[in-house]
Amino acid sequence: MSLFVNLSILLLLIPASNHSNWGFFSHKKINRMAVFTIADDNLFQFYKYHIDFITEHAVDPDKRRYAVEGEGEKHYIDIDHYGDVPFKNMPKKWYDAVEKFSEDTLRAYGISPWNINLMVSRLAQAFRDKKIDKILRYSADLGHYVADVHVPLHTTLNYNGQLTNQKGIHGFWESRVPELFSDEYDYLVGKAKYIESPLNTIWDVVEHSFRAVDSVLTFEKQLTEEWSEDRKFSFEKRGRVTMKVYSKEFSKEYERRLNGMHKRRLKESILTVGSLWYTAWVNAGQPNLDQMMKPISNSYKDEIENINKKSSSSKIIGRDHGK
């Protein structure tokens, strides 16, 4: 076997930490399915017309992590950094939290709830201004950040099991399992609803995600102790490369012990994304979008392409948090 192939296999075995947020597959699925939660016909027709953009650009925030300083901190919050009762210790409002803990500390351990709240406000302003490029960009990005906060391991210092000798669990939970079994899930999540307080809603999501961390870690550890190495892992052919992966049997048993957690979090992500899009539109005064059923500008396409090209060849700026 050539050195090149050996290096290729090694790289594939390393968890793709910076692209693992629900996996590219799940992020695209969440944004796409969120379109069908919208009941208002005018808003639905707008998103349906642009559904391919919303789907494909669901992963842009992950790509920007290689090129844009301050991007990584938007994808998570290590809430357990803030003590044994973190949801009592942490003020929900940004300026109150800054006053208590300092902005540097907040950014070091993630700012996802406040970033999502800000994105809802930016999307509402884009609707008011009827700026199609910004509406689509903010919608796609908002979907990504909302999906991320539904992942339990985006709420803890032990984000990749590195503190409990479970390194690799991050990609296993949010990429391997849903990619194997998401075709078995139903995506009937109901209709998007107006959310009075996006910030409070997202804090509720964070708390629910954090409450699930113990199960995410405990069941994987139990399974690892019960299963031999050759049953836990298998080898799969990806193109011309053979790579080591969590076996389908191990993954299936893990999903079973979690009692549908993946499906629940995926469906909740979809409904929350659609509801926040709808909320931003309502907050903007429910503008008519009939004149916006048209392709986005070439200049915006070029802007996105330049960011993606830059991100593919740049080092990560700032803290690599593995999410």
Stockholm file with secondary structure:
# STOCKHOLM 1.0

chainA/1-323         MSLFVNLSILLLLIPASNHSNWGFFSHKKINRMAVFTIADDNLFQFYKYHIDFITEHAVDPDKRRYAVEGEGEKHYIDIDHYGDVPFKNMPKKWYDAVEKFSEDTLRAYGISPWNINLMVSRLAQAFRDKKIDKILRYSADLGHYVADVHVPLHTTLNYNGQLTNQKGIHGFWESRVPELFSDEYDYLVGKAKYIESPLNTIWDVVEHSFRAVDSVLTFEKQLTEEWSEDRKFSFEKRGRVTMKVYSKEFSKEYERRLNGMHKRRLKESILTVGSLWYTAWVNAGQPNLDQMMKPISNSYKDEIENINKKSSSSKIIGRDHGK
#=GR chainA/1-323 SS CCHHHHHHHHHHHSCCGGGCSSHHHHHHHHHHHHGGGCCSHHHHHHHHHTHHHHHHGGGHHHHHTTTSTTCGGGGCCCGGGGCSSHHHHSCSSHHHHHHHHCHHHHHHTCCHHHHHHHHHHHHHHHHHHTCHHHHHHHHHHHHHHHHHHTSGGGSSSCTTSTTTTCTTHHHIIIIIHHHHHGGGSCCCCCCCCCCSCHHHHHHHHHHHHHHTHHHHHHHHHHHHHHSCHHHHEEEEEETTEEEEEECHHHHHHHHHHTTTHHHHHHHHHHHHHHHHHHHHHHHTTCCCCGGGCSCCCHHHHHHHHHHHHHHHTSCCCSCCCCC
#=GC SS_cons         CCHHHHHHHHHHHSCCGGGCSSHHHHHHHHHHHHGGGCCSHHHHHHHHHTHHHHHHGGGHHHHHTTTSTTCGGGGCCCGGGGCSSHHHHSCSSHHHHHHHHCHHHHHHTCCHHHHHHHHHHHHHHHHHHTCHHHHHHHHHHHHHHHHHHTSGGGSSSCTTSTTTTCTTHHHIIIIIHHHHHGGGSCCCCCCCCCCSCHHHHHHHHHHHHHHTHHHHHHHHHHHHHHSCHHHHEEEEEETTEEEEEECHHHHHHHHHHTTTHHHHHHHHHHHHHHHHHHHHHHHTTCCCCGGGCSCCCHHHHHHHHHHHHHHHTSCCCSCCCCC
//
